[in-house]
Amino acid sequence: MPAITSLIPELEEALEHGSIEQRERTLERVTALFLQGAPRFSEDHVELFDDVLSRLIIEISKRALVELSTRLAPVQNAPVMVLRRLARDDDIAVAGPVLVQSKRLTDFDLIDIAHSHGPAHLLAISSRAELSTGVTDILVSRGDRDVLRNVTNNEGARLSGTSYEVLVRRAEQDGLLAERVAQRSDIPPQLFRTLLTQATDVVRQKLLASTRPERREEIRRIIAKVAREVGSKPPHRDFASAQQSVFALHKAGKLGEAQLSAFAKAGQYEETAAALSALCKIPVDVVDRLMSGDRPDPVLIMCKAIGFEWSTVRPVMLVRPEGHRMSPKTIDTALANFDRLSLTTAERVLRFWQVRQSHLAESVQV
């Protein structure tokens, strides 16, 4: 290549003895020469420019690096080694143009940079025209709020099921992210339902207003289902005071069958649940859920397992929350079932509940 050959003496002088200003002037001339002929150059020619430019950019100003990055980033056959060095620069002003635009960077390059650099580089990568699931997985895993919002708003970004799970979880605290995730056409149906279930009313209404017409009916159906489920849920109960009272009785050695029966006969639901929780060694919220169910069997099992009599079981069953009353026939059937229930079976079921809650608690801590 005669043109670049004629620059060799100037290049050698700039590299060996030239000032930063001289190196930058040489860089400008070599870059201009490359850009003029880039559409015609073979890969061998590009590699020659790659070697020359890589040597010139070792010690130059940030301003010159930013300019070089801006000029090379959109070029289809830009020198790869130079691009990789620019993309890994800690200054996002240098790295940004290449990270956003250059098609010469591979997924391996992008994943490596996403692992080793901070939010600004992640945000730039998330703005690329196309992103594979391998790249978006690391962006979603390491990205901050802005990166996640940008990824989900990028129609050229492909997302894996794992990434969607993270996005839906993060969207619970971010209304704008929830909107953007819900508007994607490739979100798995189950995660879409989860997203709408946990979304606020404001977010749901925004989705209805902004989503594609063919999806609005599905959103309305899910919203209606959520409304029915919320309306059917019992009100949240505060067991703190009841647990304090029960703890005091337990510490004094006064918590037993007589006290549980007294709580139940007095209509003290919270105290009854707290007492069963302490006696059965099951969290009070679990006892609350068991006592609020459609069937009396859990109460029968808990009381049988700790050796209590039917005279105690009956008032405990009757103190169930409002809206969960039992008919006389149900109570008669419960008595028969209680008599047939063996102590061994009851103890085995109670142990299962205790172990299950222990494992759940451990998984949450992990």
N, C-alpha and C positions, 0 to 999 in steps of 0.2 A: 504494500500500500504506500505509494509515493508520498501522499500527503502526510501521513503520520510518521513516515521515515524522515521527512524533512524536519519534524519536530523533535527527533531523538536528541540532537545536541542540546537543544533548549531544555528538554526534559531532564537530561543528565545534569546539566548545570543547576537547574532548579532544585533537584533532589540532593545534590552534593553540597552546593554552596549557596543556594538561593534563600532569600528571606521569605517570610510568610507571604508577603505581598507578591513576590515573584512566583511562588508556587501557585498562588491563587490565579494569577494571570495565565499561567500555563494550563491550569485546570480549566479555566474558562475556554481557552482555545481548543483543548482536546475535547471538551464536552460539546462545543459547537460543531466541531468536525464530526463527532459521532452522530449527533442529531441530524445533521445534513444528509448523511449517508445511511442512517439506520434502516430504512425500508429495503435497501439493497444488500446489506451486509449478511454474510453467512455467519454461522456460529463460531467459526474459527476467527473471523474478523472481530466479532463481539468479544471473544475471549482475550484478544490482544488489547482492546480498549479496557477490558476489565482489569487486566494486569496493570496497565498504565495508571488508570484512575485510582485503583486501590493503593498504589504507592504515593500518589499525590495527596490523598486526603488524610494521611497519617497526622500531619500537623498543620491544620488550617483553621481559620476562624469559624465560629458557629454560623455566622452570616453566610459564609460560602457553602457550608454544609447544607443549610436550609435551602439555599438556592439550587444546589445540585439535586437534592431530594425532590424538590418541586418539579424540576425539569425532567428528571428520569422516571419518576413514578408512573406516569401514564404510558410510557413507551413499551410497546409489546415485547421487544427483544432487548431490553436494557440489560447491562452487565449484572450478572447475578451476584457475584461476590460483593460488589459495591453496594447493591441493594440490601443485601443481608447485613452488612455493616451499618448502613444508615438506619435500617429498621430496628436494630438493637441499640441504637444510641439512647442514652438515658434522657436526653432532651426530646420531649415529644414534638417540639417544633421541627426537629430534624427527622425523627422517626415517623411522625404522623402521615405525611403525604404518601410514603411508601406503604405503610401498613393499611391505609385506606384504599389505595388505588392499584398497586402493583400486582399484576397477575403472575409475575415470575416467582413470587414467594409460594412455597409449598405448604401443605397442611402441617408438615413436620416443623417448618420454620415458625408458623403462626402459633402452634401449640407450645413450642419451646419458649417463644417470647412471652406468651400469655402466662406461662408458669413462672418466669423469672422477672417480670416487670409488674408495675403497679397499675392502678385504675385508669390513668390516662392512656396507656398503651392498650389496655383491654377495651376501652371505649372506642379507640380508633379502629381496632380490629373488628369490633361489632358493627362498624359502619360499612364494611366491605359489601360489594354487590352480591357476592355469593359466599355462603359459609356452610361447611359440612358439619355433620353431627359431632365429629371428633373435636372440631374447634369450638362449637357452641357448648359442648359439655364442660370444657374448662372455663369458658367465659361465664357460664351460669354458676359453676362451682365457686369461682374466685371473685366474680364481679360484684360491684356495689349496686345500689339502687339504679343509678343512671345507666350502667352497663346492661342490667337486666331489662330495663325499659327499652333500651335501644335495640337489643337483640330481638325482643318480641315484636317490635315495630318494623323489623327488617324482613320484608317478604322473601328475600333471597336466602334467609337463614333457615336451615333445616334443624329441627329439634328432636332429640330422642325422648323416649318415654321417661327416662330418668331425669332429664332436664325439665320436662313438664311437671314432674312431681315436685321438684324444687321450686319451680316458678309458682305453682299453685299454692304451695306452703308459704312462700314469701309474699304472695299477693294478698294473703289474709290481713296483712298490715299495710298494704299499699294499694289504694283504690285505683290509681292510674295504671299500675301494673296489671291489676285484675282486669281492667277494661281491655288492655292491649292483648293479654293472653286469651281472653274470651273471644276476641275478634279474629283470631287465627283459625284458618280453615282446617289445619292439621292436628288440632288438639284432640287427644283421645276422648271419646264420649263420656267415659266414667269420670275423668278428671274435669271435664267441662261441667258436669253436674255438681261435682264437689266444689268447684270454683263458684258456681252460682249459689250453692247452699250456704257458703261461708261469707258471701259478699254482702255488703250493706244495702239497704233499700235504695240509697242514692246511686250506688254503682249499678244496681240492677236496672234502674230506670234509664240511666245513661246508656247501658247496653241495648236496651229496647229501642232507644232513639237512634243509635249509631250503627247497630249491627246490620248485616245483610238481611233483606226481607225474608228470605227462605229460612232464616234461623230464628226469627222473632217468635214464631209459634212455639218452637221448642223451649225458648227462654220463658215464655208465658206459662207453659205447662210446668216447668220446673219450679218457677216462682210460686205458683199456686200450690204445688205439692209441699214446698217448704213452709208456706203459710199454714197449711193444714197441720203439718207436723209440729210446728211451733205452738199452734193453738192447743194441741192435744197434750203438750208436755206439762207436767206439774210445775207449779212455781218453785223457784229456788228456795231451799230451806237453809237457814243458818243454824248449824248444830253446835257452834262454839260454846254457847252458854250451857247447853245440855251436857256437852262433853266435860266441861269443867265440874259440874255438879256430880256427874257419874264418876269422874276421876277421884273426887274427894271421898265419895262413898267407898270406892274400891280400895283406896289407900287406908281407910279406916276399917276395912274388913267387913263392911256392911252391904256390899253389892252381891245380891243373890236372887233366888227365885222369888222370894216374898217382895223384894223391892221392885223387880221387873213387873210383877203382877200389879203392884200398887200404881206404878207409872201408867200402865195400860188402862187400868180401871178408871184412873183419873182423866183419861183422854189426853195424856201428855205424849204425843207422838214422837217429838224430837228426843225426849228423855228415854222413851222406850227403845227407839232405834239406837241411841248412844249406848244404852245398857247392853243390848244384844251385841253391839259391836265390840264392847269390852269383854263380854263373857265368851264370845265365839272367836275373838281375835281376828276379826275381819274389818276392813275400813268402813266407817259409818256411811259413806256414800254408796258402797256396795250393798250394805244392809238396807238402806233406803230404797235402792232399786229393786232388791228382792222382795221387800214388803209391799212395794207399789205395783207389783206385777198382777197379771190377771188371775193367777192361781195361788192358792194358799200353801202349796207344797214347800216352798223355801222356809216359811215360818215353822212348819211342822218339822222339817229336817233340822233346823238350828236348835229348836227347843228339845227335840228328842236326843240330839247328839250331846247336849250338856246335861241331860238327865232330868228335865223338867216334866211336870205332869200336865194333863189336859186342862186342868183347872187354871193353869197359867197360860197355856196355848190359846185358849178361847179368847180372853180379853186382848191378848196381843194381836190376834187376827182382827178383832173388831175395831182396834184403834187405827186401822189403816187410813191413809190420807183421804181427804174429801174427794168424792167421785170414784172411790174404789171400794164401795161397800159390798158386803157379801150377803147373799140370800140365805134364808134358813136352810134350804136344801143343800147349798154349798157347804154350810157349816156342819150339817149332819154327815155329808160325804167326807169332809175333812176329819171328823172324829173317827170314822171307820178306817180311813187311811192311816191316821196317826197310830191307831191300835195295831194295824198290820205292819207298820214300819219297824224294822229291826234296828236296834242300837248300832249294830255293826255297819249296816248300810248307811245310816245317818252320819256316823263318824267318818266313814269313807268319803261321802260327798262333801262334808264340811272340810275335811282335810284337802280335798281337791280345790275348793274355793280358796282356802288359805294359801296353798302353794301357787295357784294361778296368779293371785294378786301379788305374791312375792316376786314371781318371775316378771310380771308386768312392770313392777317398780324398778327392778334391776335393769330392764331394757330401756326404760326412760332415762335412768341415770347414765347409761352407756351412751 
